[in-house]
């Protein structure tokens, strides 16, 4: 492990960086923020192809070694320039298996990088933790497809279970398929049988980790005009993957290169990745694949957390951090959620969680032009780097923020394509309640602590301390009436609130 230190000053927060030397790419990611879900400060990859030809020659090519040297030199320099507190460099299958892997480790050492050569089991464990860090309730099998190896990991109840590593990286598949029709199918079946993994995914989803499988999801999103350009949580069933295989064969490379956000370096292996996936799902017994944006690197961070930090909800952590960063008063979101909660006590825990996240984000648009605050809220919810949330949840967050920031109760596109009308109406009511709380309080804590909102019979009652009755101004009254109307209630202001 390589360590760099910087002297903390002012608002400086810990930065952690990982250099991941994979079989297909070498990547530097720099993280900063809360330990449970730090934000990505910087992310860059180089398609070095260290595993290309490894099955035939047993060694990393001269070209691959040169590309790796240049990438590692740049990344080491950038990490120092960014003053990271800790830099961790790891290498996986290609370096592990290559006869000249030690040469690459020596190059890294010359550049001041101490490389951890991860065994297959450690690589699988980290991948499992990566999925759990972003999908805490994941219950299925993680499949991490790299250039040189394929790791399978059973995850459930927030823990990593059995895991296994196979020399089935995407850069090895072409050579297997070249041996004849049906060879890949037989090869995968034999490998799973020998490891006692045949049928292990029966009735369980396969969580997809790795750039080659994410590229498949990106292709399907483009082909189906999916309205939300977010890979994480995207689902592919067996029939969809079979369709993608047929489409890949008929699409010119030039057309594939024009697909937005589809990495050009992944195009050559798309077909192999798709064929491996369909064979793997059949022999595991999985009928659904779910893409995960988090994998080995995030897992390396997650597995080092103490149990209490690991148990935190990553959506709430990220929303609170975004509210702290972009809002005016960091404590306001939690107070606002508690203030409006009595109106929504009939909602289940899943909706309450999304409402809490919305409240934490209820001040993120204050710096935007007033004419575009609603659109800003929409963008934050739909396109933010959230995890542990599905497309419908993003739509509900977006509706709540759009309404809160003055966009009205209608549902702008693409929300109606992502969530049912009754759910969006529910989120719009959250937004109206948040909008009332924001106007009443001015965004600060005191007024929320000196007032209360409740349903009392057919009335929506806003109570204030007698000495604070002046808080109930004209603008507050208008928003009170709007919320009451949406709830089918009559607004009432009563200056008799007493703090317990």
ROBA-356667 format. One record per residue (C-alpha): x negated, y negated, z. Coordinates in nm, 2 decimals. Layout:
<sites>
SITE_X_Y_Z
SITE_X_Y_Z
...
</sites>
This chain:
<sites>
SITE_X_Y_Z
SITE_0.00_0.00_0.00
SITE_-0.13_-0.34_-0.09
SITE_-0.05_-0.63_0.14
SITE_-0.06_-1.00_0.07
SITE_0.02_-1.26_0.34
SITE_0.14_-1.61_0.33
SITE_0.19_-1.86_0.61
SITE_0.56_-1.91_0.68
SITE_0.67_-2.27_0.65
SITE_1.00_-2.45_0.67
SITE_1.27_-2.24_0.51
SITE_1.03_-1.98_0.37
SITE_1.18_-1.63_0.38
SITE_1.01_-1.29_0.35
SITE_0.93_-1.17_0.00
SITE_0.88_-0.81_-0.09
SITE_0.75_-0.69_-0.43
SITE_0.74_-0.35_-0.59
SITE_0.54_-0.24_-0.89
SITE_0.70_0.07_-1.03
SITE_0.47_0.27_-1.27
SITE_0.72_0.49_-1.44
SITE_0.68_0.73_-1.73
SITE_0.86_0.50_-1.97
SITE_0.81_0.15_-1.82
SITE_0.61_-0.04_-1.57
SITE_0.81_-0.30_-1.38
SITE_0.75_-0.57_-1.12
SITE_1.05_-0.67_-0.90
SITE_1.02_-0.94_-0.63
SITE_1.29_-0.95_-0.36
SITE_1.38_-1.22_-0.11
SITE_1.67_-1.25_0.13
SITE_1.85_-1.04_0.39
SITE_1.69_-0.70_0.45
SITE_2.02_-0.51_0.38
SITE_2.05_-0.65_0.03
SITE_1.77_-0.88_-0.08
SITE_1.82_-1.08_-0.39
SITE_1.60_-1.02_-0.70
SITE_1.37_-1.32_-0.73
SITE_1.19_-1.19_-1.04
SITE_1.22_-0.89_-1.26
SITE_1.00_-0.79_-1.56
SITE_0.92_-0.47_-1.73
SITE_0.67_-0.35_-1.99
SITE_0.76_-0.04_-2.20
SITE_0.43_0.13_-2.16
SITE_0.55_0.48_-2.26
SITE_0.30_0.66_-2.03
SITE_0.49_0.98_-2.06
SITE_0.51_0.98_-2.44
SITE_0.34_1.28_-2.58
SITE_0.25_1.41_-2.23
SITE_0.42_1.74_-2.30
SITE_0.20_1.80_-2.60
SITE_-0.14_1.65_-2.49
SITE_-0.11_1.67_-2.11
SITE_-0.26_1.32_-2.09
SITE_-0.16_0.95_-2.10
SITE_-0.26_0.81_-2.44
SITE_-0.53_0.55_-2.49
SITE_-0.27_0.30_-2.61
SITE_-0.05_0.37_-2.31
SITE_-0.35_0.32_-2.07
SITE_-0.44_-0.01_-2.23
SITE_-0.08_-0.13_-2.21
SITE_-0.07_-0.03_-1.84
SITE_-0.39_-0.21_-1.76
SITE_-0.26_-0.54_-1.91
SITE_0.08_-0.50_-1.74
SITE_-0.07_-0.42_-1.40
SITE_-0.32_-0.71_-1.43
SITE_-0.04_-0.96_-1.50
SITE_0.19_-0.82_-1.23
SITE_-0.08_-0.83_-0.96
SITE_-0.16_-1.19_-1.06
SITE_0.21_-1.29_-1.05
SITE_0.26_-1.13_-0.71
SITE_-0.03_-1.33_-0.57
SITE_0.10_-1.65_-0.73
SITE_0.45_-1.58_-0.58
SITE_0.29_-1.54_-0.24
SITE_0.47_-1.21_-0.16
SITE_0.44_-1.09_0.20
SITE_0.42_-0.73_0.10
SITE_0.34_-0.57_-0.24
SITE_0.41_-0.20_-0.27
SITE_0.29_-0.01_-0.59
SITE_0.43_0.33_-0.67
SITE_0.38_0.58_-0.95
SITE_0.60_0.87_-1.06
SITE_0.60_1.17_-1.29
SITE_0.37_1.06_-1.58
SITE_0.08_0.96_-1.35
SITE_0.16_1.26_-1.13
SITE_0.14_1.51_-1.42
SITE_-0.12_1.36_-1.65
SITE_-0.47_1.51_-1.66
SITE_-0.60_1.15_-1.67
SITE_-0.36_1.01_-1.41
SITE_-0.66_0.94_-1.18
SITE_-0.80_0.70_-1.45
SITE_-0.49_0.49_-1.42
SITE_-0.51_0.49_-1.04
SITE_-0.87_0.37_-1.07
SITE_-0.76_0.09_-1.30
SITE_-0.50_-0.02_-1.05
SITE_-0.76_-0.01_-0.77
SITE_-0.99_-0.24_-0.97
SITE_-0.70_-0.49_-0.98
SITE_-0.65_-0.47_-0.60
SITE_-0.35_-0.24_-0.61
SITE_-0.33_0.06_-0.39
SITE_-0.09_0.31_-0.56
SITE_0.14_0.55_-0.38
SITE_0.17_0.86_-0.60
SITE_0.52_0.98_-0.52
SITE_0.58_1.35_-0.52
SITE_0.90_1.46_-0.70
SITE_1.09_1.51_-0.38
SITE_1.00_1.16_-0.25
SITE_1.10_1.02_-0.59
SITE_1.44_1.20_-0.56
SITE_1.49_1.08_-0.20
SITE_1.43_0.72_-0.30
SITE_1.67_0.74_-0.59
SITE_1.94_0.88_-0.36
SITE_1.88_0.60_-0.11
SITE_1.90_0.35_-0.40
SITE_2.25_0.46_-0.49
SITE_2.36_0.47_-0.12
SITE_2.23_0.11_-0.08
SITE_2.48_-0.01_-0.35
SITE_2.76_0.25_-0.31
SITE_2.76_0.34_0.06
SITE_3.05_0.58_0.03
SITE_2.90_0.76_-0.27
SITE_2.99_1.13_-0.26
SITE_2.84_1.33_-0.55
SITE_2.51_1.39_-0.72
SITE_2.26_1.13_-0.82
SITE_2.08_1.19_-1.15
SITE_1.77_0.97_-1.20
SITE_1.64_1.00_-1.55
SITE_1.30_0.87_-1.60
SITE_1.06_0.91_-1.89
SITE_0.88_1.22_-1.74
SITE_1.12_1.37_-1.49
SITE_1.48_1.41_-1.39
SITE_1.57_1.40_-1.02
SITE_1.90_1.54_-0.88
SITE_2.01_1.44_-0.53
SITE_2.32_1.53_-0.33
SITE_2.45_1.22_-0.15
SITE_2.75_1.21_0.09
SITE_2.85_1.05_0.42
SITE_2.59_0.78_0.37
SITE_2.30_1.03_0.37
SITE_2.06_1.20_0.13
SITE_2.10_1.58_0.11
SITE_1.94_1.84_-0.11
SITE_1.72_1.72_-0.39
SITE_1.52_1.86_-0.67
SITE_1.29_1.73_-0.95
SITE_1.27_1.87_-1.30
SITE_1.02_1.80_-1.59
SITE_1.32_1.68_-1.80
SITE_1.24_1.31_-1.86
SITE_1.39_1.15_-2.16
SITE_1.05_1.14_-2.34
SITE_1.03_1.52_-2.31
SITE_1.37_1.59_-2.46
SITE_1.29_1.55_-2.83
SITE_1.02_1.82_-2.80
SITE_1.27_2.06_-2.64
SITE_1.54_2.00_-2.90
SITE_1.29_2.05_-3.18
SITE_1.26_2.41_-3.09
SITE_1.61_2.48_-3.24
SITE_1.98_2.43_-3.20
SITE_2.10_2.51_-2.85
SITE_1.76_2.50_-2.70
SITE_1.82_2.20_-2.47
SITE_2.14_2.36_-2.34
SITE_1.97_2.68_-2.26
SITE_1.67_2.50_-2.11
SITE_1.88_2.29_-1.88
SITE_2.10_2.59_-1.78
SITE_1.79_2.80_-1.69
SITE_1.63_2.51_-1.49
SITE_1.94_2.45_-1.29
SITE_2.00_2.83_-1.23
SITE_1.64_2.88_-1.11
SITE_1.68_2.59_-0.87
SITE_2.03_2.71_-0.76
SITE_2.19_2.39_-0.88
SITE_2.43_2.54_-1.14
SITE_2.79_2.42_-1.07
SITE_2.68_2.20_-0.78
SITE_2.87_1.90_-0.92
SITE_3.20_2.07_-0.95
SITE_3.47_1.80_-0.89
SITE_3.20_1.55_-0.80
SITE_3.08_1.24_-0.99
SITE_2.73_1.21_-1.13
SITE_2.57_0.88_-1.04
SITE_2.35_0.76_-1.32
SITE_2.01_0.60_-1.24
SITE_1.75_0.50_-1.50
SITE_1.73_0.27_-1.80
SITE_1.81_0.52_-2.06
SITE_2.14_0.62_-1.91
SITE_2.23_0.25_-1.83
SITE_2.17_0.19_-2.21
SITE_2.44_0.44_-2.29
SITE_2.68_0.26_-2.06
SITE_2.59_-0.07_-2.22
SITE_2.65_0.08_-2.57
SITE_3.00_0.20_-2.47
SITE_3.09_-0.13_-2.31
SITE_3.00_-0.30_-2.64
SITE_3.19_-0.04_-2.85
SITE_3.51_-0.07_-2.64
SITE_3.49_-0.45_-2.59
SITE_3.49_-0.40_-2.21
SITE_3.59_-0.73_-2.06
SITE_3.33_-0.73_-1.77
SITE_2.96_-0.73_-1.87
SITE_2.85_-0.56_-1.55
SITE_2.68_-0.21_-1.57
SITE_2.70_-0.12_-1.20
SITE_3.00_0.10_-1.14
SITE_3.08_0.16_-1.51
SITE_3.24_0.50_-1.57
SITE_3.18_0.75_-1.85
SITE_3.37_1.07_-1.88
SITE_3.26_1.38_-2.08
SITE_3.47_1.29_-2.38
SITE_3.33_0.94_-2.39
SITE_2.97_1.07_-2.39
SITE_3.05_1.31_-2.68
SITE_3.19_1.02_-2.87
SITE_2.88_0.82_-2.81
SITE_2.66_1.10_-2.94
SITE_2.86_1.09_-3.27
SITE_2.84_0.71_-3.29
SITE_2.47_0.70_-3.22
SITE_2.40_0.93_-3.51
SITE_2.59_0.70_-3.75
SITE_2.47_0.36_-3.63
SITE_2.17_0.20_-3.80
SITE_1.88_0.10_-3.57
SITE_1.93_-0.26_-3.68
SITE_2.29_-0.26_-3.56
SITE_2.19_-0.11_-3.22
SITE_1.92_-0.38_-3.18
SITE_2.19_-0.65_-3.22
SITE_2.40_-0.52_-2.93
SITE_2.37_-0.78_-2.65
SITE_2.15_-0.67_-2.35
SITE_2.07_-0.33_-2.50
SITE_1.70_-0.29_-2.45
SITE_1.52_-0.24_-2.78
SITE_1.28_-0.01_-2.60
SITE_1.56_0.23_-2.51
SITE_1.71_0.27_-2.86
SITE_1.47_0.55_-2.97
SITE_1.58_0.77_-2.68
SITE_1.95_0.69_-2.67
SITE_2.05_1.01_-2.85
SITE_1.82_1.23_-2.63
SITE_1.96_1.07_-2.32
SITE_2.32_1.12_-2.43
SITE_2.26_1.49_-2.52
SITE_2.09_1.56_-2.19
SITE_2.37_1.39_-2.00
SITE_2.65_1.59_-2.17
SITE_2.46_1.92_-2.12
SITE_2.38_1.84_-1.76
SITE_2.73_1.74_-1.67
SITE_2.87_2.06_-1.82
SITE_2.63_2.28_-1.62
SITE_2.67_2.09_-1.30
SITE_3.05_2.09_-1.34
SITE_3.08_1.71_-1.32
SITE_3.35_1.54_-1.52
SITE_3.27_1.18_-1.45
SITE_2.95_0.98_-1.46
SITE_2.91_0.64_-1.28
SITE_2.63_0.40_-1.36
SITE_2.43_0.26_-1.08
SITE_2.22_-0.06_-1.12
SITE_2.03_0.04_-0.81
SITE_1.77_0.33_-0.80
SITE_1.43_0.41_-0.69
SITE_1.30_0.06_-0.61
SITE_1.60_-0.04_-0.41
SITE_1.59_0.30_-0.24
SITE_1.23_0.24_-0.12
SITE_1.36_-0.07_0.06
SITE_1.68_0.10_0.19
SITE_1.51_0.41_0.34
SITE_1.29_0.19_0.56
SITE_1.58_0.01_0.72
SITE_1.68_0.08_1.08
SITE_2.02_0.26_1.11
SITE_2.21_-0.06_1.23
SITE_2.09_-0.26_0.93
SITE_2.15_0.02_0.69
SITE_2.51_0.05_0.81
SITE_2.59_-0.31_0.72
SITE_2.84_-0.36_0.43
SITE_2.63_-0.48_0.14
SITE_2.91_-0.68_-0.02
SITE_2.97_-0.88_0.30
SITE_2.60_-0.93_0.35
SITE_2.56_-1.06_0.00
SITE_2.87_-1.28_0.01
SITE_2.76_-1.43_0.34
SITE_2.41_-1.50_0.20
SITE_2.55_-1.66_-0.11
SITE_2.78_-1.87_0.11
SITE_2.49_-1.98_0.32
SITE_2.28_-2.07_0.02
SITE_2.55_-2.26_-0.18
SITE_2.80_-2.37_0.09
SITE_2.78_-2.68_0.32
SITE_2.84_-2.51_0.65
SITE_2.71_-2.15_0.69
SITE_2.95_-2.04_0.97
SITE_3.26_-2.15_0.79
SITE_3.35_-1.84_0.58
SITE_3.38_-1.61_0.88
SITE_3.60_-1.86_1.07
SITE_3.82_-1.92_0.76
SITE_3.88_-1.54_0.73
SITE_3.98_-1.52_1.09
SITE_4.21_-1.83_1.05
SITE_4.41_-1.69_0.76
SITE_4.40_-1.32_0.87
SITE_4.73_-1.34_1.07
SITE_4.92_-1.39_0.75
SITE_4.79_-1.07_0.59
SITE_4.80_-0.82_0.87
SITE_5.00_-0.59_0.66
SITE_4.72_-0.54_0.41
SITE_4.49_-0.23_0.43
SITE_4.12_-0.24_0.52
SITE_4.01_-0.24_0.16
SITE_4.20_-0.56_0.08
SITE_4.10_-0.72_0.41
SITE_3.73_-0.66_0.32
SITE_3.77_-0.83_-0.02
SITE_3.96_-1.12_0.15
SITE_3.67_-1.16_0.39
SITE_3.42_-1.17_0.10
SITE_3.64_-1.43_-0.07
SITE_3.64_-1.65_0.24
SITE_3.26_-1.62_0.27
SITE_3.24_-1.76_-0.09
SITE_3.51_-2.03_-0.03
SITE_3.26_-2.32_-0.05
SITE_3.02_-2.21_-0.33
SITE_3.16_-2.45_-0.59
SITE_3.15_-2.78_-0.40
SITE_2.85_-2.90_-0.60
SITE_3.02_-2.83_-0.94
SITE_3.20_-3.10_-1.14
SITE_3.55_-3.12_-0.98
SITE_3.70_-3.04_-1.33
SITE_3.52_-2.71_-1.34
SITE_3.52_-2.58_-0.98
SITE_3.79_-2.32_-1.05
SITE_3.58_-2.19_-1.34
SITE_3.27_-2.19_-1.12
SITE_3.46_-1.97_-0.87
SITE_3.57_-1.74_-1.14
SITE_3.21_-1.70_-1.27
SITE_3.06_-1.64_-0.92
SITE_3.31_-1.36_-0.85
SITE_3.30_-1.19_-1.19
SITE_2.93_-1.21_-1.27
SITE_2.76_-1.23_-0.93
SITE_2.51_-0.96_-0.84
SITE_2.76_-0.78_-0.61
SITE_2.75_-0.41_-0.52
SITE_2.99_-0.18_-0.34
SITE_3.27_-0.34_-0.54
SITE_3.45_-0.21_-0.85
SITE_3.59_-0.41_-1.14
SITE_3.93_-0.46_-0.98
SITE_3.77_-0.59_-0.67
SITE_3.57_-0.85_-0.87
SITE_3.90_-0.96_-1.03
SITE_4.07_-1.01_-0.70
SITE_3.77_-1.21_-0.57
SITE_3.78_-1.41_-0.89
SITE_4.16_-1.48_-0.85
SITE_4.12_-1.59_-0.49
SITE_3.83_-1.83_-0.57
SITE_4.00_-1.96_-0.89
SITE_4.31_-2.05_-0.69
SITE_4.12_-2.18_-0.39
SITE_3.93_-2.42_-0.61
SITE_4.24_-2.56_-0.77
SITE_4.29_-2.34_-1.07
SITE_4.65_-2.26_-0.98
SITE_4.81_-1.92_-0.93
SITE_4.79_-1.80_-1.29
SITE_4.54_-1.53_-1.38
SITE_4.29_-1.64_-1.64
SITE_4.14_-1.39_-1.88
SITE_4.00_-1.13_-1.82
SITE_4.16_-1.08_-1.48
SITE_4.48_-0.92_-1.60
SITE_4.27_-0.66_-1.79
SITE_4.10_-0.56_-1.47
SITE_4.37_-0.56_-1.20
SITE_4.75_-0.51_-1.17
SITE_4.97_-0.82_-1.15
SITE_5.09_-0.75_-0.80
SITE_4.73_-0.73_-0.68
SITE_4.64_-1.05_-0.85
SITE_4.94_-1.22_-0.69
SITE_4.81_-1.10_-0.35
SITE_4.47_-1.25_-0.42
SITE_4.63_-1.58_-0.53
SITE_4.80_-1.60_-0.19
SITE_4.46_-1.56_-0.03
SITE_4.33_-1.84_-0.24
SITE_4.62_-2.07_-0.14
SITE_4.55_-1.99_0.23
SITE_4.18_-2.06_0.19
SITE_4.26_-2.38_0.00
SITE_4.48_-2.50_0.30
SITE_4.21_-2.41_0.55
SITE_3.94_-2.59_0.35
SITE_4.15_-2.91_0.32
SITE_4.26_-2.90_0.69
SITE_3.91_-2.86_0.82
SITE_3.70_-3.05_0.57
SITE_3.49_-2.73_0.56
SITE_3.36_-2.76_0.92
SITE_3.42_-2.54_1.21
SITE_3.60_-2.76_1.47
SITE_3.94_-2.81_1.31
SITE_3.98_-2.43_1.24
SITE_3.91_-2.37_1.61
SITE_4.17_-2.62_1.72
SITE_4.45_-2.50_1.50
SITE_4.63_-2.17_1.41
SITE_4.83_-2.04_1.12
SITE_5.10_-1.78_1.17
SITE_5.43_-1.63_1.04
SITE_5.71_-1.70_1.28
SITE_6.03_-1.56_1.15
SITE_6.10_-1.72_0.82
SITE_5.85_-2.00_0.88
SITE_5.49_-2.05_0.81
SITE_5.38_-2.23_1.12
SITE_5.07_-2.44_1.14
SITE_4.99_-2.53_1.50
SITE_4.75_-2.80_1.61
SITE_4.64_-2.93_1.95
SITE_4.86_-3.23_2.04
SITE_4.55_-3.46_2.03
SITE_4.46_-3.32_1.69
SITE_4.80_-3.37_1.52
SITE_4.65_-3.63_1.29
SITE_4.47_-3.35_1.11
SITE_4.80_-3.27_0.95
SITE_4.77_-3.53_0.67
SITE_4.95_-3.57_0.34
SITE_4.71_-3.35_0.14
SITE_4.73_-3.08_0.41
SITE_5.11_-3.09_0.41
SITE_5.11_-3.04_0.03
SITE_4.89_-2.73_0.05
SITE_5.09_-2.60_0.35
SITE_5.41_-2.62_0.14
SITE_5.24_-2.45_-0.16
SITE_5.13_-2.16_0.05
SITE_5.46_-2.13_0.23
SITE_5.64_-2.12_-0.11
SITE_5.41_-1.84_-0.23
SITE_5.49_-1.64_0.08
SITE_5.87_-1.71_0.06
SITE_5.86_-1.90_0.39
SITE_5.94_-2.25_0.51
SITE_5.65_-2.47_0.63
SITE_5.65_-2.60_0.99
SITE_5.39_-2.81_1.17
SITE_5.40_-2.77_1.55
SITE_5.15_-2.97_1.77
SITE_5.14_-2.73_2.06
SITE_4.83_-2.52_2.00
SITE_4.64_-2.41_2.31
SITE_4.30_-2.24_2.28
SITE_4.26_-1.92_2.48
</sites>
